[in-house]
Amino acid sequence: QREFPFVHRSKSYWFKLDLEKFQKIYSDLIDGDRPMSEREARDKALQQSGAIKRIANCHPRPLYFQRNALTDESWYYFRVECPWGDTTKNTITGSALASATEFKKRLMSMANGAQWTGTTEQLDAILAKHFPIRTVETINFVGYAKEHEAYVLGDFAVKGGKVYQRNDEDFFELGRTALKTLSQSTQLHINNTPSDYRTDWAQLIHTSFGAKGVIALAFWLGSLFAEQIRAKDKSFPFLEIVGEAGAGKSTLIEFMWKLLGRNDEEGFDPAKSSAAGRARRFVQVANLPVVLIESDRDAEGGNKAKQFDWDELKTAYNGRSVRATGVKNMGSDTYEPPFRGSIVISQNAAVSGSDAIMQRIVHLFFTKEGQTRDTFAAAKALEGMKIDNVSRFILEATSREAELLKLFGQQSPYYFDQIHAMPEVRSLRIAQNHAQVAALVDCLGPNGLGLYPVEVLDQAHALIAQMAVERQQAINADHPLVEEFWETVEYLERTRVENVLDHNDGRGHIAINLKEFEKLAADHHFRFDMRELKRQLKSSKAHKFVASNHPIYSKTRPNGGTVKCWLFDRG
């Protein structure tokens, strides 16, 4: 070859042979005063006519090609070795490899002090030595990749019950599949050393939080299989962990995160995030929980825009997209990534929303009742546990995926029949949600991970049955604002001689003019957010809503006349 690149001591060089100079020197040596053999003349002429030039003060080398199929973006993954000891790995786009100028810019931003001084032709020649290179499949989240039936969890991956470690080139070789995640938002730090792993934390959870802690742990375990459960049952419930301040909710959730390899993590406040920010949060993980915290603000007298609408989450129950965004092209394409994780809600007040969202929730209410020195000591022990001693749990669970899902599939129909047979539970959705959690409790027992004896499982199952009944009662009850409205109506009519609110005077539908109600309530020092009240009154159950602003002839006004009223059944 007349010219070619080579590497010496982590620097890149270019050799070029000047043929004209070679021929001239060769002829002079052959015909000179001291004649040489052809071989000697050729070797000496080659030494004097070959030019070596440094084209980079480092050694950039492409490792593989990676593409994001959803966004149609692609990159080449490079390793840059520097003679002063630094080694950097990062991506370079195809456009940056198309010219020496762009490559120089990217190289300088990748590695401290790295510089390219060669030409575009020299860059093309270097790349030609390596291309074509292998392609690595990518995902843009952390967790379970359904298409590859594999978990990508920080430095480890799990597929078919086997744990794989990330290689030196930052991807996982899972049989014939090469896979990596592009997400940098969710960092999992997992210690897979068996001698470091402790299991006494399971008993500490039961000591500190009782059956409620066991149920929360079962849901956390189920989150690791949310995609598989949705594929079978078409849904996966939301978990609501609420209760009194100081009841230990944060302690429990932060420890649960340690089991999955996240330290000092609790969740995010949806009321402090934009709709776009929330949508990104929901697609960052698969088969991992998304925890929403402290979104129960009282908007009275405040900014209502700060309240979070729980109905945004309805589609996440079935694994469908939470929010659609437009694709930046000249067409009308939209990007609607599915929801792949689970939802956990943690706050002081219970969620108050539509029947649709209330039916999707499994509700755990924590109180300070029953707290003792022993429970406090157990909670403190959980807080003090290091992530290196418990994070192997996520690998233990995911590597037994087939076994645990088989047990879940056997137990879930059994608990569904049990719960739905209870006369107090009429909703199929409530029965299914609680049956799924009950089956996940069994996965913690002797036939599953072996963390709890049968006696503890029985306590959890009894509590789950009670939770299902209470959830049905919550669905049957009116919204607190509607309850307060009817209590106020009853109070106002009881404290006045004449019937001032019901324009039908006790006959037919209840007919109330809301402007009159607002004025009379204010006279008695009751305050209502009328916009929110009008929205909630349409879901009234104690007195079923019939119509709004319906003109009727008043039977209570002395002079009669037509009044626009909201009509309700007397019930």
C-alpha positions in Angstrom: 0.0 0.0 0.0 1.3 3.4 -0.8 -0.4 5.0 2.2 -2.2 3.7 5.3 -3.0 4.5 9.0 -1.4 2.9 12.0 -1.4 3.2 15.7 1.6 3.5 18.0 1.4 4.1 21.7 -2.3 5.2 21.6 -1.6 7.8 18.9 -2.8 7.6 15.3 -0.4 8.1 12.4 -0.5 8.2 8.6 2.2 6.7 6.4 2.6 7.9 2.8 5.1 6.7 0.2 6.3 9.4 -2.4 6.9 7.3 -5.5 8.7 10.0 -7.5 11.1 10.6 -4.6 11.5 6.8 -4.3 12.4 6.3 -8.0 14.9 9.2 -7.9 16.7 7.9 -4.8 16.6 4.4 -6.1 18.2 5.4 -9.4 20.9 7.5 -7.7 21.8 4.6 -5.4 22.0 2.1 -8.3 24.0 4.3 -10.6 26.1 6.1 -7.9 29.8 5.9 -7.1 29.1 3.0 -4.6 26.8 0.7 -6.5 24.3 -1.3 -4.4 22.3 -4.4 -5.0 18.7 -3.8 -6.0 17.4 -5.1 -2.6 19.7 -2.8 -0.6 18.9 0.2 -2.8 15.1 -0.5 -2.6 15.2 -0.7 1.2 17.2 2.5 1.6 15.1 4.4 -0.9 11.9 3.3 1.0 13.3 4.6 4.2 14.1 8.0 2.7 10.9 8.4 0.7 8.3 7.3 3.2 6.6 10.1 5.2 4.9 9.6 8.6 2.5 12.2 9.9 0.5 12.2 13.2 -3.2 12.6 12.4 -4.5 12.3 16.0 -3.0 12.5 19.5 -5.3 9.6 20.5 -6.7 6.3 19.2 -10.4 6.5 18.2 -11.9 3.1 17.4 -15.6 2.2 16.5 -17.0 -0.7 18.6 -20.5 -1.2 17.2 -23.5 0.5 15.6 -26.7 1.2 17.6 -30.1 2.4 16.5 -33.3 3.6 18.2 -36.0 2.0 16.0 -38.8 4.2 17.6 -37.2 7.5 16.7 -35.1 6.3 13.7 -31.9 7.8 15.3 -28.6 5.9 15.1 -25.1 6.3 16.4 -21.7 4.6 16.2 -20.3 3.7 19.6 -16.6 4.6 19.9 -13.7 3.9 22.3 -11.1 6.7 22.5 -7.8 5.8 24.1 -5.4 8.5 25.0 -1.6 8.1 25.7 -1.9 9.9 29.0 -4.1 7.1 30.3 -7.7 8.3 29.7 -10.1 6.0 28.0 -13.6 7.3 27.0 -16.6 5.5 25.4 -19.4 7.5 23.8 -21.5 7.9 20.7 -20.7 9.7 17.4 -23.4 10.3 14.8 -23.1 9.4 11.2 -23.0 13.1 10.2 -20.0 13.7 12.5 -18.1 10.9 10.7 -18.8 12.4 7.3 -16.2 15.1 7.6 -12.9 15.7 9.4 -14.1 19.0 10.8 -17.2 17.6 12.5 -15.3 14.6 13.7 -12.7 16.9 15.3 -15.4 18.8 17.1 -17.1 15.7 18.5 -13.7 14.1 19.5 -12.7 17.2 21.5 -16.0 17.1 23.3 -15.8 13.4 24.0 -12.3 13.1 25.6 -10.3 15.7 27.4 -7.4 16.9 25.1 -8.3 14.5 22.3 -7.6 16.1 18.9 -8.0 15.1 15.2 -5.6 16.8 12.7 -6.1 14.5 9.7 -8.1 14.9 6.6 -11.6 13.5 5.6 -9.9 11.0 3.3 -7.7 9.7 6.1 -10.8 9.4 8.4 -12.6 7.5 5.6 -9.6 5.1 5.3 -9.5 4.4 9.1 -13.3 3.7 9.2 -13.0 1.4 6.1 -10.6 -0.8 8.1 -13.4 -1.4 10.7 -16.6 -1.3 8.7 -19.0 -3.1 8.7 -19.2 -3.6 12.4 -21.8 -5.4 14.6 -25.2 -3.9 15.4 -26.5 -3.7 19.0 -30.2 -3.6 19.7 -31.3 -0.7 22.0 -34.1 0.2 24.3 -34.8 3.7 25.6 -35.9 2.7 29.2 -34.6 0.6 32.1 -36.2 -2.7 33.0 -38.0 -5.4 31.0 -37.7 -5.4 27.2 -40.8 -7.4 26.1 -39.6 -7.8 22.6 -36.4 -9.5 23.8 -37.9 -11.2 26.9 -35.0 -9.8 28.9 -34.5 -7.4 31.9 -31.8 -4.7 31.5 -31.0 -3.6 35.1 -27.9 -1.4 35.4 -24.8 -3.5 35.2 -26.8 -6.7 34.9 -29.3 -8.3 32.6 -31.6 -11.3 33.2 -33.0 -13.5 30.5 -34.5 -17.0 30.8 -33.5 -17.2 34.5 -29.9 -16.5 33.8 -28.0 -13.4 35.0 -25.6 -11.7 32.6 -23.0 -9.0 33.4 -22.5 -6.0 31.1 -19.3 -6.4 29.0 -16.4 -3.9 28.5 -18.2 -2.4 25.5 -21.3 -1.4 27.6 -23.8 -3.9 26.2 -25.1 -7.3 27.1 -24.6 -10.5 25.0 -27.7 -12.5 25.6 -27.2 -15.5 23.4 -27.6 -14.3 19.8 -29.0 -10.9 21.0 -26.7 -7.9 21.7 -28.7 -5.4 23.8 -28.2 -2.2 25.7 -30.3 0.7 27.1 -29.9 4.3 26.0 -31.6 5.7 29.2 -29.4 7.5 31.7 -32.3 8.8 33.9 -32.8 5.7 36.1 -29.6 4.3 37.6 -29.8 1.0 39.4 -26.9 0.0 41.6 -27.1 -3.8 42.2 -24.7 -5.9 44.2 -24.8 -9.5 43.0 -22.4 -11.0 45.6 -24.3 -13.8 47.3 -22.4 -13.5 50.6 -23.4 -9.8 51.0 -27.2 -10.5 50.5 -29.4 -10.5 53.7 -33.0 -11.7 54.0 -33.8 -10.7 57.5 -35.3 -7.5 56.1 -38.5 -9.5 55.3 -39.2 -10.1 59.0 -38.3 -6.5 59.8 -41.0 -5.3 57.3 -43.6 -7.6 59.0 -42.6 -6.5 62.5 -42.7 -2.8 61.6 -45.7 -2.6 59.3 -47.6 -5.9 59.8 -49.7 -7.4 57.0 -49.8 -4.0 55.2 -46.0 -4.1 54.8 -46.3 -7.7 53.4 -48.9 -6.6 50.9 -46.8 -3.6 49.8 -43.8 -5.9 49.3 -46.0 -8.3 47.2 -47.1 -5.4 45.0 -43.4 -4.3 44.6 -42.6 -7.9 43.6 -45.5 -7.9 41.1 -44.2 -4.7 39.6 -41.2 -6.7 38.3 -43.7 -8.8 36.2 -46.2 -6.1 35.3 -45.8 -6.5 31.6 -46.3 -10.3 31.8 -49.3 -10.0 34.1 -50.9 -7.4 31.8 -50.3 -9.7 28.8 -52.4 -12.3 30.6 -55.0 -10.3 32.6 -55.1 -7.1 30.5 -54.5 -5.0 33.6 -52.4 -4.4 36.6 -53.7 -2.4 39.6 -52.3 0.8 41.2 -51.2 0.8 44.8 -52.1 3.6 47.1 -50.0 3.9 50.3 -51.6 6.7 52.3 -52.1 7.6 56.0 -51.1 9.7 58.9 -47.9 11.7 58.8 -45.2 9.8 60.7 -46.8 6.4 60.1 -43.7 5.2 58.2 -44.8 5.5 54.6 -41.6 7.1 53.4 -39.5 4.6 55.3 -41.3 1.7 53.7 -41.1 3.1 50.2 -37.4 4.1 50.4 -36.5 0.6 51.6 -38.5 -1.0 48.8 -36.5 1.0 46.3 -33.3 -0.3 47.9 -34.5 -3.8 47.0 -34.5 -2.7 43.4 -31.1 -1.0 43.5 -32.1 2.7 44.0 -30.8 4.6 47.0 -32.4 7.7 48.6 -35.4 7.4 46.2 -39.0 7.9 47.1 -40.9 9.3 44.0 -41.8 12.5 42.3 -44.6 15.1 42.8 -46.8 15.1 39.7 -48.2 18.5 40.7 -44.7 20.0 40.3 -44.2 18.5 36.9 -45.4 19.6 33.5 -47.5 17.2 31.4 -44.5 16.5 29.2 -42.3 15.9 32.2 -44.8 13.5 33.7 -45.1 11.6 30.4 -41.3 11.2 30.3 -41.3 9.9 33.8 -43.9 7.2 32.9 -41.8 5.8 30.0 -38.4 5.7 31.7 -39.0 2.3 33.2 -40.5 -1.1 32.4 -41.5 -3.6 35.1 -40.5 -1.1 37.7 -42.7 1.2 39.9 -43.4 4.8 39.2 -44.1 6.5 42.6 -46.2 9.6 42.8 -45.9 11.5 46.1 -47.5 14.5 47.9 -49.9 15.5 45.3 -52.9 15.9 47.7 -52.9 19.7 48.0 -55.9 21.5 49.2 -56.7 23.9 46.4 -59.1 26.0 48.3 -57.8 29.5 48.2 -54.8 28.4 46.2 -53.9 27.8 42.6 -56.1 25.0 41.1 -53.7 24.5 38.3 -51.4 22.9 40.8 -53.8 20.0 41.4 -53.1 16.8 39.6 -55.9 15.1 37.7 -55.8 11.4 38.6 -57.8 10.5 35.5 -54.6 11.0 33.5 -53.6 7.6 34.8 -56.6 5.6 33.6 -54.9 4.3 30.5 -51.8 3.2 32.4 -53.9 0.6 34.1 -54.1 -1.4 30.9 -50.5 -0.6 29.8 -51.6 2.0 27.2 -49.9 5.3 26.5 -50.4 8.1 29.1 -49.7 10.9 26.7 -49.2 11.3 22.9 -46.7 13.6 21.4 -46.1 14.8 17.9 -43.1 13.5 15.9 -40.9 16.2 14.4 -41.4 15.6 10.7 -43.6 17.0 8.0 -46.3 14.4 8.5 -49.0 13.8 11.1 -47.2 11.0 13.0 -47.6 10.8 16.7 -45.5 9.0 19.3 -47.5 7.0 21.9 -45.2 4.8 23.9 -47.0 2.2 26.1 -46.9 2.4 29.9 -44.7 -0.6 30.9 -44.4 -0.1 34.7 -46.6 0.0 37.8 -48.2 3.0 39.6 -47.7 3.6 43.4 -49.4 6.6 45.0 -48.0 7.9 48.4 -49.5 10.8 50.2 -51.3 11.8 53.4 -54.8 11.9 52.0 -56.6 9.2 50.0 -57.1 9.8 46.3 -60.5 11.3 45.5 -61.4 10.9 41.9 -63.9 9.3 39.4 -65.2 5.8 39.9 -63.0 4.7 37.0 -59.8 5.7 38.8 -61.0 4.6 42.3 -61.7 1.1 41.0 -58.2 0.8 39.7 -56.6 1.3 43.1 -55.6 -1.1 45.8 -55.7 1.0 49.0 -53.4 0.7 52.0 -54.0 3.1 54.9 -51.2 3.4 57.5 -51.7 4.8 61.0 -49.5 5.3 64.0 -51.8 2.9 66.0 -49.9 -0.1 67.2 -46.5 1.5 67.0 -44.2 0.3 69.8 -40.6 0.2 70.7 -40.2 -3.0 68.7 -41.9 -1.6 65.5 -39.8 1.6 65.8 -36.6 -0.4 66.2 -37.5 -2.6 63.2 -38.2 0.6 61.1 -34.8 2.0 62.1 -33.1 -1.2 61.2 -34.7 -1.0 57.7 -33.6 2.6 57.3 -30.0 1.6 58.2 -29.7 -1.3 55.8 -27.2 -0.7 53.1 -28.2 -1.1 49.5 -25.4 -3.6 48.9 -27.0 -6.0 51.4 -30.5 -6.0 49.8 -30.3 -5.0 46.2 -29.7 -8.6 45.0 -33.5 -9.1 45.6 -34.3 -7.8 42.1 -32.0 -10.4 40.5 -33.3 -13.2 42.8 -36.9 -12.4 41.8 -36.4 -11.8 38.0 -34.2 -14.9 37.6 -37.2 -17.0 38.9 -39.6 -15.3 36.5 -41.1 -18.5 35.1 -41.6 -20.1 38.5 -43.2 -17.1 40.1 -45.5 -16.3 37.1 -46.6 -19.9 37.1 -47.6 -19.7 40.8 -49.3 -16.4 40.1 -51.3 -17.8 37.2 -52.5 -20.7 39.4 -53.5 -18.7 42.4 -55.0 -15.6 40.8 -58.3 -17.2 39.5 -58.7 -18.9 42.9 -58.6 -15.7 44.8 -60.8 -13.9 42.2 -63.6 -16.5 42.8 -63.2 -16.1 46.6 -63.3 -12.3 46.6 -66.1 -11.9 44.0 -68.2 -14.5 45.9 -68.3 -12.0 48.9 -71.7 -10.3 48.9 -70.1 -6.9 49.7 -68.0 -6.9 46.5 -69.9 -6.4 43.3 -67.2 -4.9 41.0 -65.4 -7.4 38.8 -62.5 -4.9 38.5 -62.1 -4.6 42.3 -62.2 -8.4 42.7 -59.5 -8.9 40.0 -57.2 -6.2 41.4 -57.2 -7.6 44.9 -57.0 -11.2 43.6 -53.8 -10.3 41.7 -52.3 -8.8 44.9 -53.4 -11.9 46.9 -51.7 -14.2 44.3 -48.5 -12.1 44.6 -48.6 -12.5 48.4 -48.3 -16.3 47.8 -45.2 -15.6 45.7 -43.5 -14.4 48.9 -44.4 -17.6 50.7 -42.9 -21.2 50.9 -43.9 -22.0 47.3 -42.3 -18.8 46.0 -39.3 -16.8 47.3 -39.7 -18.3 50.8 -39.6 -15.0 52.7 -42.7 -15.6 54.9 -44.4 -18.6 56.5 -48.0 -19.5 55.8 -49.3 -17.8 59.0 -48.1 -14.4 57.7 -49.6 -15.0 54.3 -53.0 -15.8 56.0 -52.9 -12.4 57.8 -52.2 -10.6 54.5 -55.0 -12.5 52.7 -57.5 -11.6 55.4 -56.5 -8.0 55.1 -56.8 -8.0 51.3 -60.4 -9.3 51.6 -61.2 -6.5 54.0 -59.6 -4.0 51.6 -61.7 -5.2 48.7 -64.9 -4.6 50.8 -63.7 -1.1 51.8 -62.9 -0.3 48.2 -66.4 -1.3 47.1 -67.8 0.9 49.9 -65.6 3.8 48.7 -67.0 3.4 45.2 -70.5 3.4 46.5 -70.0 6.6 48.5 -70.3 10.1 47.2 -67.3 12.4 46.6 -66.5 14.3 49.9 -67.5 17.6 48.3 -70.9 16.1 47.2 -71.4 14.7 50.7 -70.7 18.1 52.2 -73.2 19.7 49.8 -76.1 17.4 50.8 -75.2 17.8 54.5 -75.3 21.6 54.0 -78.6 21.4 52.2 -80.1 19.3 55.0 -78.8 21.7 57.6 -80.1 24.8 55.8 -83.5 23.4 55.3 -83.7 22.2 58.9 -82.7 25.6 60.4 -85.2 27.6 58.3 -89.0 27.6 58.8 -89.8 27.7 55.2 -88.4 25.3 52.5 -86.0 27.7 50.8 -83.8 25.4 48.6 -86.1 22.7 47.1 -88.3 24.5 44.6 -90.4 21.4 44.1 -91.4 21.6 47.8 -90.8 17.9 48.5 -92.6 16.6 45.4 -91.0 14.9 42.4 -87.3 15.7 41.8 -85.2 17.7 44.2 -84.8 21.1 42.4 -82.1 23.4 43.7 -80.9 26.7 42.2 -77.1 26.7 42.9 -76.8 30.5 43.0 -79.4 30.6 45.8 -77.6 27.7 47.5 -74.2 29.6 47.3 -75.7 32.8 48.8 -77.5 31.0 51.6 -74.5 28.8 52.4 -72.3 31.9 52.6 -74.8 33.6 55.0 -74.2 30.6 57.3 -70.4 30.7 56.8 -70.2 27.7 54.5 -67.7 28.1 51.6 -67.8 26.0 48.4 -65.7 25.9 45.3 -68.7 26.1 43.0 -66.9 25.2 39.8 -65.6 22.0 41.4 -69.0 21.3 43.1 -70.8 21.5 39.7 -68.3 19.0 38.3 -68.7 16.6 41.1 -72.5 16.9 41.5 -73.0 15.0 38.3 -71.7 11.9 40.0 -74.0 12.2 43.0 -75.1 8.8 44.3 -77.2 9.6 47.4 -79.5 11.6 45.1 -78.9 10.7 41.5 -78.2 13.6 39.2 -81.0 14.2 36.6 -80.4 17.5 34.8 -78.6 20.9 35.2 -80.1 24.3 34.7 -83.5 22.9 34.0 -86.3 25.5 34.1 -89.2 24.5 36.5 -92.1 26.4 38.0 -91.2 27.2 41.7 -93.6 25.8 44.3 -91.8 27.6 47.1 -91.6 31.2 46.0 -94.7 33.3 47.0 -95.1 34.6 43.5 -94.1 31.4 41.7 -92.2 31.9 38.5 -89.7 29.8 36.6 -86.3 29.0 38.1 -83.4 27.2 36.5 -82.5 24.4 38.9 -80.3 21.3 39.1 -82.6 18.3 39.4 -81.8 15.2 41.5 -83.8 12.0 42.4 -85.1 12.0 46.0 -83.4 8.6 46.6 
